[in-house]
Amino acid sequence: MKREIGALAVLALTGAALMMGNLAASAAPPIRVLVVDGQNNHDWKSTTPVIKRILEDSGVFTVQVTTSAPEKGDMSGFRPDFAAFDVILMNYNGDAWPAETQRALEKFMRDGGGMVVVHAADNAFPEWTEFNKMIALGGWGNRDEKWGPYIRWREGKIVRDMTPGRGGSHGRQHEYTVITREPDHPIMKGLPAQWLHASDELYDRLRGPAENLTVLATAYSDTSTGGTGEHEPMLMTIKYGKGRVFHTAMGHDASSISCVGFITTFLRGMEWAATGKVSRTAAVPKDFPALNKVSVRKH
């Protein structure tokens, strides 16, 4: 009897140890995010705190912010340690970075790093060839057909449109429908085929190299709101070297960033850019927007 009890105790202890080991193994470390801001033609001072809160509230990410010198300031000392992070979040659109900083980001991405580009960050650095490859499509900054094609969704497929013209425009802000084009991609899996995004700028006429680009979702740029009459890319992924980029053209201000559709795709895009998969941010929130109903959270 004593032997049986002893054996049972050993088994119980062994089982407990295995369980603790499994729990320890499953407790993945947080994903390290570096937010880059300091210059932008949009209000980065109000959007960065909301972005930081969204990331930290998820329990998946830790966030550090690096802020550049102001416009026309001394940028010579702006040299973030990109390699200390898993993913770089671009909330920046301003003066050129030092060449050493540009090369450091290129190396970080080629070596397998992640980057997320939000809204006006795709206006940045029109003359930086490798950055344009990282983001695939950009706007403004005198971009035109020399930068690459427009990317549109026509008759069920992606079209590369080399019509001459400016890169980057938008009509008036309004609520618009986001349409999933790659439902099996980890960032989009399980989300509604269509959902209503909160009032935002709908970027159109973006153009660039568009290499290694996957368009995850589009929105119709209606001429009645000053748009192009085309289905324009809103959510994209890009491969650059061994690295991954998630590019969202949405997110003009703190209000549009607070849309639950934006938050959900943003968190998933952050995890995918950092790790190449979506698991810890995969849950679809109960308050996800519907086809005809916007859903916005207070932060």
Secondary structure as a PSIPRED ss2 file (coil, helix, strand):
# PSIPRED VFORMAT (PSIPRED V4.0)

   1 M C   1.000  0.000  0.000
   2 K H   0.000  1.000  0.000
   3 R H   0.000  1.000  0.000
   4 E H   0.000  1.000  0.000
   5 I H   0.000  1.000  0.000
   6 G H   0.000  1.000  0.000
   7 A H   0.000  1.000  0.000
   8 L H   0.000  1.000  0.000
   9 A H   0.000  1.000  0.000
  10 V H   0.000  1.000  0.000
  11 L H   0.000  1.000  0.000
  12 A H   0.000  1.000  0.000
  13 L H   0.000  1.000  0.000
  14 T H   0.000  1.000  0.000
  15 G H   0.000  1.000  0.000
  16 A H   0.000  1.000  0.000
  17 A H   0.000  1.000  0.000
  18 L H   0.000  1.000  0.000
  19 M H   0.000  1.000  0.000
  20 M H   0.000  1.000  0.000
  21 G H   0.000  1.000  0.000
  22 N H   0.000  1.000  0.000
  23 L H   0.000  1.000  0.000
  24 A H   0.000  1.000  0.000
  25 A H   0.000  1.000  0.000
  26 S H   0.000  1.000  0.000
  27 A C   1.000  0.000  0.000
  28 A C   1.000  0.000  0.000
  29 P C   1.000  0.000  0.000
  30 P C   1.000  0.000  0.000
  31 I E   0.000  0.000  1.000
  32 R E   0.000  0.000  1.000
  33 V E   0.000  0.000  1.000
  34 L E   0.000  0.000  1.000
  35 V E   0.000  0.000  1.000
  36 V E   0.000  0.000  1.000
  37 D E   0.000  0.000  1.000
  38 G C   1.000  0.000  0.000
  39 Q C   1.000  0.000  0.000
  40 N C   1.000  0.000  0.000
  41 N C   1.000  0.000  0.000
  42 H C   1.000  0.000  0.000
  43 D C   1.000  0.000  0.000
  44 W H   0.000  1.000  0.000
  45 K H   0.000  1.000  0.000
  46 S H   0.000  1.000  0.000
  47 T H   0.000  1.000  0.000
  48 T H   0.000  1.000  0.000
  49 P H   0.000  1.000  0.000
  50 V H   0.000  1.000  0.000
  51 I H   0.000  1.000  0.000
  52 K H   0.000  1.000  0.000
  53 R H   0.000  1.000  0.000
  54 I H   0.000  1.000  0.000
  55 L H   0.000  1.000  0.000
  56 E H   0.000  1.000  0.000
  57 D H   0.000  1.000  0.000
  58 S C   1.000  0.000  0.000
  59 G C   1.000  0.000  0.000
  60 V C   1.000  0.000  0.000
  61 F E   0.000  0.000  1.000
  62 T E   0.000  0.000  1.000
  63 V E   0.000  0.000  1.000
  64 Q E   0.000  0.000  1.000
  65 V E   0.000  0.000  1.000
  66 T E   0.000  0.000  1.000
  67 T E   0.000  0.000  1.000
  68 S C   1.000  0.000  0.000
  69 A C   1.000  0.000  0.000
  70 P C   1.000  0.000  0.000
  71 E C   1.000  0.000  0.000
  72 K C   1.000  0.000  0.000
  73 G C   1.000  0.000  0.000
  74 D C   1.000  0.000  0.000
  75 M C   1.000  0.000  0.000
  76 S C   1.000  0.000  0.000
  77 G C   1.000  0.000  0.000
  78 F C   1.000  0.000  0.000
  79 R C   1.000  0.000  0.000
  80 P C   1.000  0.000  0.000
  81 D C   1.000  0.000  0.000
  82 F H   0.000  1.000  0.000
  83 A H   0.000  1.000  0.000
  84 A H   0.000  1.000  0.000
  85 F C   1.000  0.000  0.000
  86 D C   1.000  0.000  0.000
  87 V E   0.000  0.000  1.000
  88 I E   0.000  0.000  1.000
  89 L E   0.000  0.000  1.000
  90 M E   0.000  0.000  1.000
  91 N C   1.000  0.000  0.000
  92 Y C   1.000  0.000  0.000
  93 N C   1.000  0.000  0.000
  94 G C   1.000  0.000  0.000
  95 D C   1.000  0.000  0.000
  96 A C   1.000  0.000  0.000
  97 W C   1.000  0.000  0.000
  98 P C   1.000  0.000  0.000
  99 A H   0.000  1.000  0.000
 100 E H   0.000  1.000  0.000
 101 T H   0.000  1.000  0.000
 102 Q H   0.000  1.000  0.000
 103 R H   0.000  1.000  0.000
 104 A H   0.000  1.000  0.000
 105 L H   0.000  1.000  0.000
 106 E H   0.000  1.000  0.000
 107 K H   0.000  1.000  0.000
 108 F H   0.000  1.000  0.000
 109 M H   0.000  1.000  0.000
 110 R H   0.000  1.000  0.000
 111 D C   1.000  0.000  0.000
 112 G C   1.000  0.000  0.000
 113 G C   1.000  0.000  0.000
 114 G E   0.000  0.000  1.000
 115 M E   0.000  0.000  1.000
 116 V E   0.000  0.000  1.000
 117 V E   0.000  0.000  1.000
 118 V E   0.000  0.000  1.000
 119 H H   0.000  1.000  0.000
 120 A H   0.000  1.000  0.000
 121 A H   0.000  1.000  0.000
 122 D H   0.000  1.000  0.000
 123 N H   0.000  1.000  0.000
 124 A C   1.000  0.000  0.000
 125 F C   1.000  0.000  0.000
 126 P C   1.000  0.000  0.000
 127 E C   1.000  0.000  0.000
 128 W C   1.000  0.000  0.000
 129 T H   0.000  1.000  0.000
 130 E H   0.000  1.000  0.000
 131 F H   0.000  1.000  0.000
 132 N H   0.000  1.000  0.000
 133 K H   0.000  1.000  0.000
 134 M H   0.000  1.000  0.000
 135 I H   0.000  1.000  0.000
 136 A C   1.000  0.000  0.000
 137 L C   1.000  0.000  0.000
 138 G E   0.000  0.000  1.000
 139 G C   1.000  0.000  0.000
 140 W C   1.000  0.000  0.000
 141 G C   1.000  0.000  0.000
 142 N C   1.000  0.000  0.000
 143 R C   1.000  0.000  0.000
 144 D C   1.000  0.000  0.000
 145 E H   0.000  1.000  0.000
 146 K H   0.000  1.000  0.000
 147 W H   0.000  1.000  0.000
 148 G C   1.000  0.000  0.000
 149 P C   1.000  0.000  0.000
 150 Y E   0.000  0.000  1.000
 151 I E   0.000  0.000  1.000
 152 R E   0.000  0.000  1.000
 153 W E   0.000  0.000  1.000
 154 R E   0.000  0.000  1.000
 155 E C   1.000  0.000  0.000
 156 G C   1.000  0.000  0.000
 157 K E   0.000  0.000  1.000
 158 I E   0.000  0.000  1.000
 159 V E   0.000  0.000  1.000
 160 R E   0.000  0.000  1.000
 161 D E   0.000  0.000  1.000
 162 M C   1.000  0.000  0.000
 163 T C   1.000  0.000  0.000
 164 P C   1.000  0.000  0.000
 165 G C   1.000  0.000  0.000
 166 R C   1.000  0.000  0.000
 167 G C   1.000  0.000  0.000
 168 G C   1.000  0.000  0.000
 169 S E   0.000  0.000  1.000
 170 H E   0.000  0.000  1.000
 171 G C   1.000  0.000  0.000
 172 R C   1.000  0.000  0.000
 173 Q C   1.000  0.000  0.000
 174 H E   0.000  0.000  1.000
 175 E E   0.000  0.000  1.000
 176 Y E   0.000  0.000  1.000
 177 T E   0.000  0.000  1.000
 178 V E   0.000  0.000  1.000
 179 I E   0.000  0.000  1.000
 180 T E   0.000  0.000  1.000
 181 R C   1.000  0.000  0.000
 182 E C   1.000  0.000  0.000
 183 P C   1.000  0.000  0.000
 184 D C   1.000  0.000  0.000
 185 H C   1.000  0.000  0.000
 186 P C   1.000  0.000  0.000
 187 I C   1.000  0.000  0.000
 188 M C   1.000  0.000  0.000
 189 K C   1.000  0.000  0.000
 190 G C   1.000  0.000  0.000
 191 L C   1.000  0.000  0.000
 192 P C   1.000  0.000  0.000
 193 A C   1.000  0.000  0.000
 194 Q E   0.000  0.000  1.000
 195 W E   0.000  0.000  1.000
 196 L E   0.000  0.000  1.000
 197 H E   0.000  0.000  1.000
 198 A E   0.000  0.000  1.000
 199 S E   0.000  0.000  1.000
 200 D E   0.000  0.000  1.000
 201 E C   1.000  0.000  0.000
 202 L C   1.000  0.000  0.000
 203 Y E   0.000  0.000  1.000
 204 D E   0.000  0.000  1.000
 205 R C   1.000  0.000  0.000
 206 L C   1.000  0.000  0.000
 207 R E   0.000  0.000  1.000
 208 G C   1.000  0.000  0.000
 209 P C   1.000  0.000  0.000
 210 A C   1.000  0.000  0.000
 211 E C   1.000  0.000  0.000
 212 N C   1.000  0.000  0.000
 213 L E   0.000  0.000  1.000
 214 T E   0.000  0.000  1.000
 215 V E   0.000  0.000  1.000
 216 L E   0.000  0.000  1.000
 217 A E   0.000  0.000  1.000
 218 T E   0.000  0.000  1.000
 219 A E   0.000  0.000  1.000
 220 Y E   0.000  0.000  1.000
 221 S E   0.000  0.000  1.000
 222 D C   1.000  0.000  0.000
 223 T H   0.000  1.000  0.000
 224 S H   0.000  1.000  0.000
 225 T H   0.000  1.000  0.000
 226 G C   1.000  0.000  0.000
 227 G C   1.000  0.000  0.000
 228 T C   1.000  0.000  0.000
 229 G C   1.000  0.000  0.000
 230 E E   0.000  0.000  1.000
 231 H E   0.000  0.000  1.000
 232 E E   0.000  0.000  1.000
 233 P E   0.000  0.000  1.000
 234 M E   0.000  0.000  1.000
 235 L E   0.000  0.000  1.000
 236 M E   0.000  0.000  1.000
 237 T E   0.000  0.000  1.000
 238 I E   0.000  0.000  1.000
 239 K E   0.000  0.000  1.000
 240 Y E   0.000  0.000  1.000
 241 G C   1.000  0.000  0.000
 242 K C   1.000  0.000  0.000
 243 G E   0.000  0.000  1.000
 244 R E   0.000  0.000  1.000
 245 V E   0.000  0.000  1.000
 246 F E   0.000  0.000  1.000
 247 H E   0.000  0.000  1.000
 248 T E   0.000  0.000  1.000
 249 A C   1.000  0.000  0.000
 250 M C   1.000  0.000  0.000
 251 G C   1.000  0.000  0.000
 252 H C   1.000  0.000  0.000
 253 D C   1.000  0.000  0.000
 254 A H   0.000  1.000  0.000
 255 S H   0.000  1.000  0.000
 256 S H   0.000  1.000  0.000
 257 I H   0.000  1.000  0.000
 258 S C   1.000  0.000  0.000
 259 C E   0.000  0.000  1.000
 260 V H   0.000  1.000  0.000
 261 G H   0.000  1.000  0.000
 262 F H   0.000  1.000  0.000
 263 I H   0.000  1.000  0.000
 264 T H   0.000  1.000  0.000
 265 T H   0.000  1.000  0.000
 266 F H   0.000  1.000  0.000
 267 L H   0.000  1.000  0.000
 268 R H   0.000  1.000  0.000
 269 G H   0.000  1.000  0.000
 270 M H   0.000  1.000  0.000
 271 E H   0.000  1.000  0.000
 272 W H   0.000  1.000  0.000
 273 A H   0.000  1.000  0.000
 274 A H   0.000  1.000  0.000
 275 T H   0.000  1.000  0.000
 276 G C   1.000  0.000  0.000
 277 K C   1.000  0.000  0.000
 278 V C   1.000  0.000  0.000
 279 S C   1.000  0.000  0.000
 280 R C   1.000  0.000  0.000
 281 T C   1.000  0.000  0.000
 282 A C   1.000  0.000  0.000
 283 A C   1.000  0.000  0.000
 284 V C   1.000  0.000  0.000
 285 P C   1.000  0.000  0.000
 286 K C   1.000  0.000  0.000
 287 D C   1.000  0.000  0.000
 288 F C   1.000  0.000  0.000
 289 P C   1.000  0.000  0.000
 290 A E   0.000  0.000  1.000
 291 L C   1.000  0.000  0.000
 292 N C   1.000  0.000  0.000
 293 K E   0.000  0.000  1.000
 294 V C   1.000  0.000  0.000
 295 S C   1.000  0.000  0.000
 296 V E   0.000  0.000  1.000
 297 R C   1.000  0.000  0.000
 298 K C   1.000  0.000  0.000
 299 H C   1.000  0.000  0.000
